[in-house]
């Protein structure tokens, strides 16, 4: 073997080793182009692929492509680059500076380089797939840990959306949930770079009957290259985004929502390497949401059991003893004569016991009424009964007063008081409590709702009475209510309405 073939073989081995190192496709292809130029002495070398970011790689030694008059074969050479049996791209070489054509040895050497480059790119793909899978698995584990360590429903959804957005390199992470009409609505979003922030996305909905919705309901992920132009996309915010993934959140065969990960317009579409781990992440996140909701359900059940036990104890011990004490005082008053002062004290003691019994019974009813909650990830429903709404108003006033108002209910307030009357009653209550909060020195506030009241003309009515012991203020009475001084109280506000 002569020195020239030995030197060429050595250079080929060096080029093969150089091309086979590294896990970055672009650097691998750049080494392929440089090695082909060195082995063949080509004047021009350029790579073409189906990927825009990997097309147009040239060797620095060749400069820009030659003029249009570059001769055809045998003065031009095209060698395909195959990855896993498929043509990934092609290396194009143009004639040598000395004008000599490419030889069979040149083509064979370049094909060896191209084969090694294909193997290196395949390895890079495998590495990238493994790295993507590892990142998504770590993300799913972090989400599961966060959801199972005490996050509220809204926080849980935000956690899923935020972590998925970061993992996917998306412009936004969005959670949609089914609506009563049969569509899907965005309930939470992570979109730090979007105009208007997450609030600009929340509330946008996919209309019932949308092809996208049909796929999601069937448990199939949806991938789009451009949300703004894809006819399947119907949300009013679709024009903001380009490529995207809509991944069903399914658990036990039930669709609890959708995770959407849109990118900005002009960004590259999601590759197969990115899609598969994202689908797996969505499945694991859905299971974590269901498990977290089940855990919260168990905690709520434990609280409800405690509330029921406390209510039973209050009824069996406190109420019965207070009632018995009141009966004893009334019996004493009847059996033994007493002076006016003593009789007044006994009357006041009996009234106080009756009032206390009513307040304790109200507390028992509140303990026995379990707050309504929604499904996995859904915000709790607001109170719907008049009793609940009154207690909510008094609880809000307690934060301003520094103490909870005393609240009593008489009669079936929830069933007897119709909705419009209840709304007006709550408005009057809100005004009265606001006035009490403004008065100086208020240390006691009593709220009474009586659904057994009667108007002077004999009609059934509901009566709201709000008393406080503050001074230096005036109440904001309703048109059909009024206020008057009362013994022991600074102001009494009364509001009535027929039923």
Helices and strands as residue ranges (DSSP letters): H 3-20, H 25-40, E 42-49, G 52-54, E 76-83, E 86-96, H 104-147, H 153-168, E 173-178, E 184-190, G 198-200, E 205-206, H 211-217, E 222-224, G 238-240, E 241-251, E 254-264, H 272-313, I 314-319, H 320-335, H 340-368, H 386-401, E 406-410, H 413-416, H 419-438, E 445-454, E 460-468, E 481-486, E 489-498
